[in-house]
Amino acid sequence: MRLSRYVKTYPCCENPSQSLIFSTRWLSKILVPHSVLHSIEAENLSPEIKHTLCRLGFLVPDPEAERLEMLDAMEEANRRSKECRLTAVVNLDCNLACRYCFEGNRKGKHHMSGGTAKALIEFAAKNCIERGKELSVYFYGGEPLLSLDLIREISRKLKQAAESKGAGFSSALITNGTLFTGKVAEELAELGLKSAKITLDGPRENHDYWRPFVSGKGSFDAIINNLKDVCGLVKVQTGGNFTQDNYRQFPQLLDLFLDRGITPDKLAAVVFAPITKTLGEYVTPEFSDGCVSPDEPWLVDAAIFLREETLRRGFPTPKVISAACFIECRDNFIVNHDGSIYKCPAFIGRKDHEIGNLWNGVRDYREALNLNVWKKDRCLDCAYLPLCFGGCRFFRLLQHDNINDVQCRKSFFDATLEAFLRQDINYSRKNG
């Protein structure tokens, strides 16, 4: 048995005679004496320790065979997946005038029509429900709740269609929170709403500067009041988008949560994401924690600092997980307001990356979107491959004007992974 190539080893600060080892493939971690690492190299481990390390994925019979297995990793994940996830862009309209905007010049009074909504329902029934998949619909915008009637209609009909086939249905909202009242949450929960992501860009002064209403009035108080009302009705993930200049202010938001009775047990997760600007476009990764550019050193400090401050106050935040690009996930589709279909929410409106539409179906996009671009030696030999599978195609596009190669995140993981793992260990001990 040999040590897996998808393992990282770090010194143990508390006990110099031990090491922390982490499997990026199986997400397992364990503290072991240095003698165990020496025994692995010498191949003289005791049967008991060998069994434990094999069970946790640290040891493999043949590292080269494991490397070949990784070539099939995404295909296997797609085969095992029981979920079909549709992101429905019900509009590109908004009641806020953010100083940054993910949609950029695509934003406007663009709303999904009733006919397109009907086609969306038929597409979901055919491609998800009738295939026995659990259907999850993420309502997105713009601000999706400006299309509340349409959300009601889509949810009601898809819930009925799923129930008629004995399949599961759930929905989620990605919302600015200004219209997400307790009444709306209760109504949509009855129609299958399970979770919502609500954006708060730090404390009031910072948030209201970056995310005012169209009128110019601040939106912070309206969102906080709604958050208090809804966090007991559906699972709520909150957090906000920071810059290099303001990220150290963001823990003040967490203190305000505590003061207002929005305690850690009432939130599913708190996640802060950077606002980055590449080739003139703002990028706010609202869908995936994997869409962070490693090319700006301040992001390392910000990521570690904000995660530490979040955990220190007891709020949940995602652990280290695999974050494959949406493009790699076979049953994930983004449907724009006009019925065009994409594989990544960041590609909305970019006709070169459209993969079909609701009426004509999905065409073969493997070559056009460079599927499996990570299947190359430098990725297969990288310990971080199971965490990124080639990184974010959108960042690659913005940085290099093509998606012909991976967006390597090695430098980011080199700088942050050890700190993240130590945070998880420290706070699991305190909370356990």
C-alpha positions as CSV (number, residue, x, y, z in Angstrom):
1,M,0.0,0.0,0.0
2,R,1.3,3.5,-0.9
3,L,0.4,7.0,0.0
4,S,-2.3,8.5,-2.4
5,R,-1.1,11.3,-4.6
6,Y,-4.2,13.2,-3.6
7,V,-3.0,13.7,0.0
8,K,-1.5,16.8,1.7
9,T,0.7,16.6,4.8
10,Y,1.2,19.4,7.2
11,P,3.1,19.7,10.5
12,C,1.0,19.7,13.7
13,C,1.6,23.0,15.5
14,E,0.3,21.7,18.9
15,N,2.4,18.6,18.8
16,P,5.7,18.6,16.9
17,S,5.8,14.9,16.9
18,Q,2.6,14.6,14.8
19,S,1.5,15.5,11.3
20,L,-1.9,16.4,9.9
21,I,-2.7,14.5,6.7
22,F,-5.7,15.4,4.5
23,S,-7.2,13.5,1.6
24,T,-8.4,15.9,-1.1
25,R,-10.2,13.1,-2.8
26,W,-12.2,11.7,0.2
27,L,-12.0,14.9,2.4
28,S,-10.8,12.9,5.4
29,K,-8.2,14.3,7.8
30,I,-6.3,12.7,10.7
31,L,-3.4,13.5,13.0
32,V,-0.7,10.8,13.0
33,P,2.7,10.5,14.6
34,H,5.7,11.1,12.4
35,S,6.5,7.4,12.9
36,V,3.5,6.4,10.9
37,L,4.6,8.4,7.9
38,H,8.0,6.8,8.1
39,S,6.3,3.4,8.3
40,I,4.3,4.2,5.2
41,E,7.5,4.9,3.3
42,A,9.2,1.7,4.7
43,E,6.0,-0.3,4.1
44,N,6.0,-1.8,7.6
45,L,2.7,-0.4,9.0
46,S,0.8,-2.5,11.5
47,P,-2.3,-4.2,10.1
48,E,-4.6,-2.0,12.3
49,I,-3.1,1.3,11.2
50,K,-2.9,0.2,7.6
51,H,-6.7,-0.7,7.7
52,T,-7.6,2.7,9.1
53,L,-5.5,4.6,6.6
54,C,-6.9,2.6,3.7
55,R,-10.5,3.1,4.9
56,L,-10.0,6.9,5.0
57,G,-8.4,7.0,1.6
58,F,-4.8,7.9,2.5
59,L,-3.4,4.6,1.3
60,V,-4.0,3.0,-2.0
61,P,-2.8,-0.3,-3.6
62,D,-1.5,1.4,-6.7
63,P,-1.1,5.2,-7.1
64,E,-1.0,4.9,-10.9
65,A,-4.3,3.0,-10.9
66,E,-5.8,5.7,-8.6
67,R,-4.6,8.3,-11.1
68,L,-6.4,6.5,-13.9
69,E,-9.5,6.3,-11.7
70,M,-9.6,10.1,-11.5
71,L,-10.1,10.2,-15.3
72,D,-13.5,8.8,-14.6
73,A,-14.3,10.8,-11.5
74,M,-16.7,13.3,-12.9
75,E,-18.4,10.7,-15.1
76,E,-18.9,8.6,-11.9
77,A,-20.2,11.5,-10.0
78,N,-22.7,12.3,-12.8
79,R,-23.8,8.6,-12.9
80,R,-24.4,8.6,-9.1
81,S,-26.2,11.9,-9.0
82,K,-29.9,11.7,-8.3
83,E,-30.5,15.4,-8.7
84,C,-31.2,17.6,-11.7
85,R,-30.6,21.3,-11.0
86,L,-32.2,24.0,-13.1
87,T,-31.3,27.7,-12.6
88,A,-34.3,29.7,-13.9
89,V,-33.4,33.3,-14.7
90,V,-36.9,34.7,-14.4
91,N,-35.7,38.2,-15.1
92,L,-32.8,40.5,-15.5
93,D,-34.5,43.4,-13.7
94,C,-33.7,44.7,-10.3
95,N,-34.9,47.1,-7.6
96,L,-31.3,47.9,-6.5
97,A,-28.7,50.0,-8.1
98,C,-25.5,48.2,-7.0
99,R,-22.2,49.9,-7.8
100,Y,-21.2,46.5,-9.1
101,C,-23.5,44.2,-11.1
102,F,-22.8,40.7,-12.2
103,E,-25.2,41.1,-15.2
104,G,-23.5,44.3,-16.3
105,N,-25.0,45.6,-19.6
106,R,-27.3,42.5,-19.8
107,K,-29.4,44.0,-17.0
108,G,-32.7,45.5,-18.0
109,K,-36.5,45.1,-18.1
110,H,-36.2,41.6,-19.3
111,H,-38.7,39.2,-17.9
112,M,-39.5,35.6,-18.7
113,S,-42.8,35.3,-20.5
114,G,-45.6,32.9,-19.7
115,G,-44.9,30.9,-22.9
116,T,-41.2,30.5,-21.9
117,A,-42.2,29.5,-18.4
118,K,-44.5,26.8,-19.9
119,A,-41.6,25.6,-22.0
120,L,-39.4,25.5,-18.9
121,I,-41.9,23.4,-17.1
122,E,-42.1,21.0,-20.0
123,F,-38.3,20.8,-20.3
124,A,-37.9,20.1,-16.6
125,A,-40.6,17.4,-16.7
126,K,-39.0,15.7,-19.7
127,N,-35.3,16.0,-18.8
128,C,-35.5,15.6,-15.1
129,I,-38.8,14.3,-13.5
130,E,-39.5,11.7,-16.2
131,R,-35.9,10.4,-15.8
132,G,-36.5,9.8,-12.1
133,K,-34.3,12.7,-10.9
134,E,-34.9,14.8,-7.9
135,L,-35.6,18.3,-9.3
136,S,-34.1,21.4,-7.7
137,V,-35.0,24.8,-9.3
138,Y,-33.0,27.9,-8.3
139,F,-34.8,31.1,-9.1
140,Y,-32.4,33.8,-10.1
141,G,-32.3,37.3,-11.6
142,G,-31.9,40.2,-11.6
143,E,-34.1,40.1,-8.5
144,P,-36.3,37.0,-9.0
145,L,-39.0,38.2,-6.6
146,L,-39.9,40.9,-9.1
147,S,-41.4,37.9,-10.9
148,L,-43.2,36.5,-7.9
149,D,-46.3,35.4,-9.8
150,L,-44.2,33.5,-12.3
151,I,-42.3,31.8,-9.5
152,R,-45.6,30.7,-8.0
153,E,-46.8,29.3,-11.3
154,I,-43.6,27.4,-12.1
155,S,-43.3,26.1,-8.6
156,R,-46.9,24.9,-8.4
157,K,-46.8,23.1,-11.7
158,L,-43.4,21.5,-11.2
159,K,-44.3,20.3,-7.7
160,Q,-47.5,18.8,-9.1
161,A,-45.6,17.1,-11.9
162,A,-43.0,15.7,-9.6
163,E,-45.5,14.4,-7.1
164,S,-47.5,12.7,-9.9
165,K,-44.3,10.7,-10.7
166,G,-43.3,10.1,-7.1
167,A,-40.2,12.3,-7.6
168,G,-38.9,15.0,-5.3
169,F,-39.1,18.7,-6.0
170,S,-37.5,21.7,-4.2
171,S,-36.7,25.2,-5.0
172,A,-34.3,27.9,-3.8
173,L,-33.9,31.7,-4.2
174,I,-30.9,33.8,-4.9
175,T,-32.2,37.1,-3.8
176,N,-31.1,40.5,-2.6
177,G,-33.6,40.0,0.3
178,T,-35.5,43.3,0.0
179,L,-38.8,41.6,-1.1
180,F,-38.3,38.4,0.7
181,T,-40.8,38.9,3.6
182,G,-42.0,36.3,6.0
183,K,-45.3,36.2,4.1
184,V,-43.6,35.5,0.8
185,A,-41.3,32.8,2.5
186,E,-44.3,31.1,4.0
187,E,-46.2,31.0,0.7
188,L,-43.2,29.7,-1.3
189,A,-42.3,27.2,1.3
190,E,-45.7,25.6,0.8
191,L,-44.7,25.4,-2.9
192,G,-41.4,23.7,-2.3
193,L,-39.0,26.5,-1.3
194,K,-36.3,25.0,0.9
195,S,-33.5,27.6,0.9
196,A,-32.5,31.1,0.0
197,K,-29.3,33.1,-0.5
198,I,-29.4,36.7,0.7
199,T,-26.7,39.2,0.2
200,L,-25.6,41.7,2.8
201,D,-22.4,43.6,2.0
202,G,-21.1,44.0,5.5
203,P,-22.3,46.6,8.0
204,R,-25.0,49.2,7.2
205,E,-22.7,52.0,5.9
206,N,-20.8,49.8,3.6
207,H,-23.8,47.8,2.4
208,D,-25.9,51.0,1.7
209,Y,-23.0,52.5,-0.3
210,W,-22.6,49.4,-2.5
211,R,-26.3,48.2,-2.7
212,P,-28.8,51.1,-2.5
213,F,-32.3,51.0,-3.9
214,V,-32.8,52.5,-7.4
215,S,-34.1,55.5,-5.5
216,G,-30.8,55.9,-3.7
217,K,-32.2,54.9,-0.3
218,G,-30.2,52.3,1.6
219,S,-31.5,48.8,1.5
220,F,-29.7,47.4,4.7
221,D,-32.5,47.8,7.2
222,A,-35.2,46.3,4.9
223,I,-33.0,43.2,4.3
224,I,-32.2,42.8,8.0
225,N,-35.8,43.0,9.0
226,N,-36.8,40.4,6.4
227,L,-33.9,38.1,7.4
228,K,-35.2,38.0,11.0
229,D,-38.6,36.9,9.7
230,V,-37.6,34.3,7.2
231,C,-34.6,32.5,8.8
232,G,-37.0,30.2,10.7
233,L,-39.0,29.4,7.7
234,V,-36.4,28.2,5.1
235,K,-32.7,27.5,5.3
236,V,-30.9,30.8,4.7
237,Q,-27.4,31.3,3.6
238,T,-26.2,34.9,3.9
239,G,-23.0,36.8,3.5
240,G,-21.8,39.5,1.1
241,N,-19.4,40.7,-1.4
242,F,-16.2,42.4,-0.2
243,T,-13.4,44.4,-1.7
244,Q,-9.7,44.7,-0.8
245,D,-10.5,48.0,1.0
246,N,-13.5,46.9,3.1
247,Y,-13.3,43.2,4.0
248,R,-12.0,43.8,7.5
249,Q,-15.3,45.6,8.3
250,F,-17.4,42.6,7.6
251,P,-17.2,40.9,11.0
252,Q,-19.2,43.9,12.2
253,L,-22.1,42.4,10.3
254,L,-21.8,39.2,12.3
255,D,-21.9,41.1,15.5
256,L,-25.0,42.9,14.4
257,F,-26.6,39.5,13.6
258,L,-26.0,38.5,17.2
259,D,-27.3,41.7,18.6
260,R,-30.5,41.4,16.5
261,G,-31.1,37.8,17.6
262,I,-30.0,36.2,14.3
263,T,-28.0,33.6,16.0
264,P,-25.8,30.9,14.4
265,D,-28.4,28.2,14.8
266,K,-30.8,30.3,12.6
267,L,-28.5,30.4,9.5
268,A,-27.5,27.5,7.2
269,A,-24.2,29.2,6.3
270,V,-22.4,32.5,6.2
271,V,-20.2,32.9,3.1
272,F,-18.3,36.0,2.0
273,A,-17.1,36.4,-1.6
274,P,-14.8,38.9,-3.3
275,I,-15.8,41.4,-5.8
276,T,-13.2,41.2,-8.5
277,K,-13.0,43.0,-11.8
278,T,-11.5,41.4,-14.8
279,L,-11.4,42.9,-18.3
280,G,-13.9,45.5,-17.2
281,E,-16.5,43.1,-15.8
282,Y,-17.4,42.6,-12.1
283,V,-17.5,39.1,-10.9
284,T,-19.5,38.1,-7.8
285,P,-19.5,34.3,-7.4
286,E,-23.1,33.8,-6.0
287,F,-23.3,30.2,-7.0
288,S,-20.0,28.5,-6.3
289,D,-17.3,28.9,-3.7
290,G,-14.9,27.6,-6.3
291,C,-15.1,30.7,-8.5
292,V,-12.4,32.7,-6.8
293,S,-9.4,33.9,-8.7
294,P,-6.1,33.0,-7.0
295,D,-4.2,35.8,-8.9
296,E,-4.6,38.5,-6.3
297,P,-2.6,37.9,-3.1
298,W,-5.0,40.0,-0.9
299,L,-7.7,37.4,-1.5
300,V,-5.7,34.9,0.6
301,D,-5.6,37.2,3.6
302,A,-9.2,38.0,3.2
303,A,-10.4,34.4,2.8
304,I,-8.6,33.2,5.9
305,F,-9.5,36.3,8.0
306,L,-13.2,36.2,7.2
307,R,-13.5,32.5,7.7
308,E,-11.8,32.7,11.1
309,E,-14.0,35.6,12.2
310,T,-17.1,33.7,11.1
311,L,-16.2,30.5,12.9
312,R,-15.0,32.4,16.0
313,R,-18.6,33.8,16.4
314,G,-20.1,30.3,16.0
315,F,-21.6,30.9,12.6
316,P,-21.6,27.9,10.1
317,T,-19.5,28.3,7.0
318,P,-18.8,25.7,4.3
319,K,-15.9,23.2,4.9
320,V,-13.4,22.4,2.3
321,I,-15.2,20.5,-0.4
322,S,-14.9,19.6,-4.1
323,A,-16.1,22.5,-6.3
324,A,-16.2,21.3,-9.8
325,C,-17.2,23.8,-12.5
326,F,-20.9,23.8,-13.4
327,I,-19.9,22.8,-16.9
328,E,-18.7,19.4,-15.6
329,C,-22.0,18.6,-13.9
330,R,-24.2,16.9,-16.5
331,D,-27.6,17.5,-15.0
332,N,-27.1,21.2,-14.2
333,F,-28.7,23.7,-16.6
334,I,-29.2,27.5,-16.6
335,V,-32.2,28.7,-18.4
336,N,-32.2,32.4,-19.3
337,H,-35.4,34.5,-19.4
338,D,-35.6,34.1,-23.2
339,G,-35.4,30.3,-23.0
340,S,-31.8,30.0,-24.1
341,I,-29.8,27.4,-22.1
342,Y,-26.3,27.6,-20.7
343,K,-24.1,25.5,-18.4
344,C,-22.8,28.3,-16.3
345,P,-24.8,31.3,-14.9
346,A,-21.8,33.6,-15.7
347,F,-22.3,32.7,-19.4
348,I,-25.9,34.1,-19.6
349,G,-26.3,36.2,-22.7
350,R,-23.0,35.1,-24.2
351,K,-24.2,33.5,-27.4
352,D,-20.9,31.8,-28.1
353,H,-21.5,29.7,-24.9
354,E,-25.2,29.0,-25.4
355,I,-25.9,25.2,-25.6
356,G,-29.5,25.2,-26.8
357,N,-32.9,26.4,-25.9
358,L,-36.1,25.1,-24.3
359,W,-37.8,24.4,-27.7
360,N,-35.0,22.6,-29.6
361,G,-33.3,21.0,-26.6
362,V,-29.6,20.8,-25.7
363,R,-27.0,20.2,-28.3
364,D,-23.6,18.5,-27.8
365,Y,-21.5,21.0,-26.0
366,R,-18.5,18.9,-25.1
367,E,-16.1,20.4,-27.6
368,A,-17.5,23.9,-27.5
369,L,-17.1,24.2,-23.8
370,N,-13.9,22.1,-23.5
371,L,-15.4,19.5,-21.2
372,N,-12.8,17.5,-19.3
373,V,-10.1,20.2,-20.0
374,W,-8.5,19.0,-16.7
375,K,-7.7,15.6,-18.1
376,K,-4.0,16.3,-18.5
377,D,-0.9,15.2,-16.7
378,R,-0.3,18.4,-14.7
379,C,-3.8,18.2,-13.3
380,L,-3.9,14.4,-12.7
381,D,-0.6,14.7,-10.9
382,C,-1.8,17.6,-8.7
383,A,-2.9,16.8,-5.1
384,Y,-5.6,19.5,-5.5
385,L,-7.4,18.0,-8.5
386,P,-10.3,16.5,-6.5
387,L,-11.0,19.9,-5.1
388,C,-11.1,21.9,-8.3
389,F,-11.3,19.8,-11.5
390,G,-9.7,22.6,-13.5
391,G,-11.2,25.6,-11.7
392,C,-13.7,28.2,-13.1
393,R,-14.1,28.4,-16.8
394,F,-15.5,31.9,-16.6
395,F,-12.4,33.2,-14.8
396,R,-10.4,31.5,-17.5
397,L,-12.4,33.2,-20.2
398,L,-12.1,36.7,-18.6
399,Q,-8.4,36.3,-18.0
400,H,-7.4,34.7,-21.3
401,D,-10.3,35.3,-23.6
402,N,-10.8,31.5,-24.1
403,I,-11.7,28.4,-22.1
404,N,-9.1,26.2,-23.8
405,D,-7.2,25.5,-20.6
406,V,-7.8,25.2,-16.9
407,Q,-8.0,28.0,-14.4
408,C,-5.3,26.6,-12.0
409,R,-6.0,27.2,-8.4
410,K,-2.9,25.6,-7.0
411,S,-1.4,28.8,-5.6
412,F,-4.6,29.7,-3.8
413,F,-4.8,26.2,-2.2
414,D,-1.1,26.3,-1.4
415,A,-1.8,29.5,0.5
416,T,-5.1,28.7,2.2
417,L,-5.8,25.0,2.5
418,E,-3.7,24.4,5.6
419,A,-5.2,27.4,7.4
420,F,-8.8,26.2,6.5
421,L,-8.2,22.7,7.8
422,R,-6.7,24.0,11.1
423,Q,-9.7,26.3,11.5
424,D,-12.1,23.4,11.1
425,I,-10.2,21.3,13.6
426,N,-9.9,24.1,16.2
427,Y,-13.6,25.0,16.0
428,S,-14.9,21.5,15.9
429,R,-13.0,20.9,19.2
430,K,-14.5,24.1,20.7
431,N,-18.0,23.3,19.6
432,G,-17.7,19.6,20.3
